[in-house]
């Protein structure tokens, strides 16, 4: 089946994948209809349960029923209660699910009590699902809100221990998943080299790169059989947003790096991906599936603005190869390109929605839940040129070892010069100073490649005197940074506007893989992390080697970020790396990160 955008929107309006509204008790029976074929169909709940998009008075609950015979529909009952034993049922109902939505079901529980945990389950043809739990949002004055933040789970790359650890957290209000919930590659794609040894190969009927609607559905189905992922979903409500790999690598509004000739129209692939996303994720449906941005209010404490930096409006990424970075003119042209006011990441519609929300908000903390780094991650041009050479060498299948060794030497050399500059060493020459102060962003897929809209957001936060915290994923590494305006910002030049906390990945490898770091040497790891923190002006913290997740706790006084890491995603057994755990905080009214 092919989907044009018009047909996609028409189908959305007609309700494919639509959630069933549940307003309370219906007194429904358990599958007592007259359809004996449907009634007697054996089923299972292979993919667990989930909840998501909580509001003060509503909550999405989700499951997928697996028919064990070839049928087109089955009946299912839902039940919700404020006690885990379902002694008193607050909501129930019955509906039919079909192959039109891949046998997935979302129920939007309405009329709930605020700041309350609800337990839920599904029953179909004599089978009962696992029990899930999700909490509604608070209202009025509250003392604390706590998020877990997670992203980038590549099934073949390693075990999902991180999800298992999140499931053990008993004090979370919600889990924020910032994208790359699945990856589109096949068994020979990115980060799959250990998959066979780990028993993490994708199934035979879904082992190639996914393109069709059936492909995307099967990929979600395979991921959702993971016990750790099911545990995390069953324990806490998720608030989610996609990044690129839910569609394909480095997606922008009309294409992607990993959409190639022979793979059909990109718009059709995108619509297939978005349909599967809305079927399989516990997210509240919208008429236009490309407009995923939305807002969640946690009493008087936190306004959470969930953004789409990927599908709706993103312009194609700038390419370093289009500029001569060895010349001053080429560097000037490059900076002008990434700073152009015509380059969109959010787009005017979403940007206006966000700035209006920031300006009018009355909550203590304004939090952006989104995909890519907003902190200025600028490195010296010399390093960028060398990293580009490494990338080209790897792409051509050649050995980059010599270039990697050269990069390590260059990092150390420039870090020494930067240290002398910061110490006020009068012997630093103008040429040396230029080597460390002539910088450019290393990741043009992040906000660094779309600088104008970033300045609008930061300027708005300063003008409105808001406490701004940005949360990010995408990079597979952990970061904390100061959000500082450019010298040209018309609201406030070179001023701190907020802070950013970025989580590591669930399983995808990070810079330690790209830079071929000796991860067995804690001294070598600490050295390169210190060097990068020194070379990047606005960076306060980084972890380049571990997989993990982030928790952020908000009170009226502060926002506290804590990074949690697992010892390995390549072994079934693992421990928490308490020696690598890190905590930073920012006080309300300040944009300065502090050790916690």
DAJO-V422539 format. One record per residue. N is the residue number from 0. OMEGA is omega as a letter, one per 40 degrees, with the letter a starting at -180 (* if undefined). Layout:
# DAJO-V422539
n:N omega:OMEGA
n:N omega:OMEGA
This chain:
# DAJO-V422539
n:0 omega:i
n:1 omega:a
n:2 omega:i
n:3 omega:i
n:4 omega:a
n:5 omega:a
n:6 omega:i
n:7 omega:a
n:8 omega:i
n:9 omega:i
n:10 omega:i
n:11 omega:a
n:12 omega:i
n:13 omega:i
n:14 omega:i
n:15 omega:a
n:16 omega:a
n:17 omega:i
n:18 omega:i
n:19 omega:i
n:20 omega:i
n:21 omega:a
n:22 omega:a
n:23 omega:a
n:24 omega:i
n:25 omega:a
n:26 omega:a
n:27 omega:i
n:28 omega:a
n:29 omega:i
n:30 omega:a
n:31 omega:i
n:32 omega:a
n:33 omega:a
n:34 omega:a
n:35 omega:i
n:36 omega:i
n:37 omega:a
n:38 omega:a
n:39 omega:a
n:40 omega:i
n:41 omega:a
n:42 omega:i
n:43 omega:i
n:44 omega:a
n:45 omega:a
n:46 omega:i
n:47 omega:a
n:48 omega:i
n:49 omega:i
n:50 omega:a
n:51 omega:a
n:52 omega:a
n:53 omega:i
n:54 omega:a
n:55 omega:a
n:56 omega:a
n:57 omega:a
n:58 omega:i
n:59 omega:i
n:60 omega:a
n:61 omega:i
n:62 omega:i
n:63 omega:i
n:64 omega:i
n:65 omega:i
n:66 omega:a
n:67 omega:i
n:68 omega:a
n:69 omega:i
n:70 omega:a
n:71 omega:i
n:72 omega:i
n:73 omega:i
n:74 omega:i
n:75 omega:i
n:76 omega:i
n:77 omega:i
n:78 omega:i
n:79 omega:a
n:80 omega:i
n:81 omega:i
n:82 omega:a
n:83 omega:i
n:84 omega:i
n:85 omega:i
n:86 omega:i
n:87 omega:a
n:88 omega:i
n:89 omega:a
n:90 omega:i
n:91 omega:i
n:92 omega:a
n:93 omega:i
n:94 omega:i
n:95 omega:i
n:96 omega:a
n:97 omega:i
n:98 omega:i
n:99 omega:i
n:100 omega:i
n:101 omega:i
n:102 omega:i
n:103 omega:a
n:104 omega:i
n:105 omega:i
n:106 omega:i
n:107 omega:i
n:108 omega:a
n:109 omega:i
n:110 omega:a
n:111 omega:i
n:112 omega:i
n:113 omega:i
n:114 omega:a
n:115 omega:i
n:116 omega:i
n:117 omega:i
n:118 omega:a
n:119 omega:i
n:120 omega:a
n:121 omega:a
n:122 omega:i
n:123 omega:i
n:124 omega:i
n:125 omega:i
n:126 omega:i
n:127 omega:a
n:128 omega:i
n:129 omega:i
n:130 omega:i
n:131 omega:i
n:132 omega:i
n:133 omega:a
n:134 omega:i
n:135 omega:a
n:136 omega:i
n:137 omega:i
n:138 omega:i
n:139 omega:a
n:140 omega:i
n:141 omega:a
n:142 omega:a
n:143 omega:i
n:144 omega:a
n:145 omega:i
n:146 omega:i
n:147 omega:a
n:148 omega:a
n:149 omega:i
n:150 omega:i
n:151 omega:i
n:152 omega:a
n:153 omega:a
n:154 omega:a
n:155 omega:a
n:156 omega:a
n:157 omega:a
n:158 omega:a
n:159 omega:i
n:160 omega:a
n:161 omega:i
n:162 omega:i
n:163 omega:i
n:164 omega:i
n:165 omega:i
n:166 omega:a
n:167 omega:i
n:168 omega:a
n:169 omega:a
n:170 omega:a
n:171 omega:i
n:172 omega:i
n:173 omega:i
n:174 omega:i
n:175 omega:i
n:176 omega:a
n:177 omega:i
n:178 omega:a
n:179 omega:i
n:180 omega:i
n:181 omega:i
n:182 omega:a
n:183 omega:a
n:184 omega:i
n:185 omega:a
n:186 omega:i
n:187 omega:a
n:188 omega:a
n:189 omega:i
n:190 omega:a
n:191 omega:a
n:192 omega:a
n:193 omega:a
n:194 omega:a
n:195 omega:i
n:196 omega:a
n:197 omega:a
n:198 omega:a
n:199 omega:i
n:200 omega:i
n:201 omega:a
n:202 omega:a
n:203 omega:a
n:204 omega:i
n:205 omega:a
n:206 omega:i
n:207 omega:i
n:208 omega:a
n:209 omega:a
n:210 omega:a
n:211 omega:i
n:212 omega:i
n:213 omega:i
n:214 omega:a
n:215 omega:i
n:216 omega:a
n:217 omega:a
n:218 omega:i
n:219 omega:a
n:220 omega:i
n:221 omega:i
n:222 omega:a
n:223 omega:i
n:224 omega:a
n:225 omega:a
n:226 omega:a
n:227 omega:i
n:228 omega:i
n:229 omega:a
n:230 omega:i
n:231 omega:a
n:232 omega:a
n:233 omega:a
n:234 omega:a
n:235 omega:i
n:236 omega:i
n:237 omega:i
n:238 omega:a
n:239 omega:i
n:240 omega:i
n:241 omega:i
n:242 omega:a
n:243 omega:a
n:244 omega:i
n:245 omega:i
n:246 omega:i
n:247 omega:a
n:248 omega:i
n:249 omega:i
n:250 omega:i
n:251 omega:a
n:252 omega:a
n:253 omega:a
n:254 omega:a
n:255 omega:i
n:256 omega:a
n:257 omega:i
n:258 omega:a
n:259 omega:i
n:260 omega:a
n:261 omega:a
n:262 omega:i
n:263 omega:i
n:264 omega:i
n:265 omega:a
n:266 omega:i
n:267 omega:i
n:268 omega:i
n:269 omega:a
n:270 omega:i
n:271 omega:a
n:272 omega:a
n:273 omega:i
n:274 omega:i
n:275 omega:i
n:276 omega:a
n:277 omega:i
n:278 omega:a
n:279 omega:a
n:280 omega:a
n:281 omega:a
n:282 omega:i
n:283 omega:a
n:284 omega:i
n:285 omega:a
n:286 omega:i
n:287 omega:a
n:288 omega:i
n:289 omega:a
n:290 omega:a
n:291 omega:a
n:292 omega:a
n:293 omega:a
n:294 omega:i
n:295 omega:a
n:296 omega:i
n:297 omega:a
n:298 omega:i
n:299 omega:a
n:300 omega:a
n:301 omega:i
n:302 omega:a
n:303 omega:a
n:304 omega:i
n:305 omega:a
n:306 omega:i
n:307 omega:i
n:308 omega:a
n:309 omega:a
n:310 omega:a
n:311 omega:a
n:312 omega:a
n:313 omega:i
n:314 omega:a
n:315 omega:a
n:316 omega:i
n:317 omega:a
n:318 omega:i
n:319 omega:a
n:320 omega:i
n:321 omega:a
n:322 omega:i
n:323 omega:a
n:324 omega:i
n:325 omega:a
n:326 omega:i
n:327 omega:i
n:328 omega:i
n:329 omega:i
n:330 omega:i
n:331 omega:i
n:332 omega:a
n:333 omega:a
n:334 omega:i
n:335 omega:a
n:336 omega:a
n:337 omega:i
n:338 omega:a
n:339 omega:i
n:340 omega:i
n:341 omega:i
n:342 omega:a
n:343 omega:i
n:344 omega:i
n:345 omega:a
n:346 omega:a
n:347 omega:a
n:348 omega:a
n:349 omega:i
n:350 omega:i
n:351 omega:i
n:352 omega:a
n:353 omega:a
n:354 omega:i
n:355 omega:i
n:356 omega:i
n:357 omega:a
n:358 omega:a
n:359 omega:a
n:360 omega:i
n:361 omega:i
n:362 omega:a
n:363 omega:a
n:364 omega:i
n:365 omega:a
n:366 omega:i
n:367 omega:i
n:368 omega:a
n:369 omega:a
n:370 omega:a
n:371 omega:a
n:372 omega:i
n:373 omega:i
n:374 omega:i
n:375 omega:a
n:376 omega:a
n:377 omega:i
n:378 omega:i
n:379 omega:a
n:380 omega:a
n:381 omega:a
n:382 omega:i
n:383 omega:i
n:384 omega:a
n:385 omega:i
n:386 omega:i
n:387 omega:i
n:388 omega:i
n:389 omega:a
n:390 omega:i
n:391 omega:i
n:392 omega:i
n:393 omega:a
n:394 omega:i
n:395 omega:i
n:396 omega:i
n:397 omega:a
n:398 omega:a
n:399 omega:a
n:400 omega:a
n:401 omega:i
n:402 omega:i
n:403 omega:i
n:404 omega:i
n:405 omega:i
n:406 omega:i
n:407 omega:i
n:408 omega:a
n:409 omega:i
n:410 omega:a
n:411 omega:a
n:412 omega:a
n:413 omega:i
n:414 omega:i
n:415 omega:i
n:416 omega:a
n:417 omega:i
n:418 omega:i
n:419 omega:i
n:420 omega:a
n:421 omega:i
n:422 omega:i
n:423 omega:a
n:424 omega:a
n:425 omega:a
n:426 omega:i
n:427 omega:a
n:428 omega:i
n:429 omega:i
n:430 omega:i
n:431 omega:i
n:432 omega:i
n:433 omega:a
n:434 omega:a
n:435 omega:a
n:436 omega:i
n:437 omega:a
n:438 omega:i
n:439 omega:a
n:440 omega:i
n:441 omega:a
n:442 omega:a
n:443 omega:i
n:444 omega:a
n:445 omega:a
n:446 omega:i
n:447 omega:i
n:448 omega:a
n:449 omega:a
n:450 omega:a
n:451 omega:a
n:452 omega:i
n:453 omega:i
n:454 omega:i
n:455 omega:a
n:456 omega:a
n:457 omega:i
n:458 omega:i
n:459 omega:i
n:460 omega:i
n:461 omega:a
n:462 omega:a
n:463 omega:i
n:464 omega:a
n:465 omega:i
n:466 omega:a
n:467 omega:i
n:468 omega:i
n:469 omega:i
n:470 omega:a
n:471 omega:i
n:472 omega:i
n:473 omega:a
n:474 omega:a
n:475 omega:i
n:476 omega:a
n:477 omega:a
n:478 omega:i
n:479 omega:a
n:480 omega:i
n:481 omega:i
n:482 omega:a
n:483 omega:a
n:484 omega:i
n:485 omega:i
n:486 omega:a
n:487 omega:a
n:488 omega:a
n:489 omega:a
n:490 omega:a
n:491 omega:a
n:492 omega:i
n:493 omega:i
n:494 omega:i
n:495 omega:a
n:496 omega:a
n:497 omega:a
n:498 omega:i
n:499 omega:i
n:500 omega:a
n:501 omega:a
n:502 omega:i
n:503 omega:a
n:504 omega:i
n:505 omega:a
n:506 omega:a
n:507 omega:a
n:508 omega:a
n:509 omega:a
n:510 omega:i
n:511 omega:i
n:512 omega:a
n:513 omega:a
n:514 omega:i
n:515 omega:a
n:516 omega:i
n:517 omega:a
n:518 omega:i
n:519 omega:a
n:520 omega:i
n:521 omega:i
n:522 omega:i
n:523 omega:i
n:524 omega:a
n:525 omega:a
n:526 omega:a
n:527 omega:i
n:528 omega:i
n:529 omega:i
n:530 omega:a
n:531 omega:i
n:532 omega:i
n:533 omega:a
n:534 omega:a
n:535 omega:a
n:536 omega:a
n:537 omega:a
n:538 omega:a
n:539 omega:a
n:540 omega:i
n:541 omega:i
n:542 omega:a
n:543 omega:a
n:544 omega:a
n:545 omega:i
n:546 omega:a
n:547 omega:a
n:548 omega:a
n:549 omega:i
n:550 omega:i
n:551 omega:a
n:552 omega:a
n:553 omega:i
n:554 omega:i
n:555 omega:a
n:556 omega:a
n:557 omega:i
n:558 omega:a
n:559 omega:i
n:560 omega:i
n:561 omega:i
n:562 omega:a
n:563 omega:a
n:564 omega:i
n:565 omega:a
n:566 omega:a
n:567 omega:i
n:568 omega:a
n:569 omega:i
n:570 omega:i
n:571 omega:i
n:572 omega:a
n:573 omega:i
n:574 omega:i
n:575 omega:a
n:576 omega:a
n:577 omega:a
n:578 omega:i
n:579 omega:i
n:580 omega:a
n:581 omega:i
n:582 omega:i
n:583 omega:i
n:584 omega:i
n:585 omega:a
n:586 omega:i
n:587 omega:a
n:588 omega:a
n:589 omega:i
n:590 omega:a
n:591 omega:i
n:592 omega:a
n:593 omega:i
n:594 omega:a
n:595 omega:*
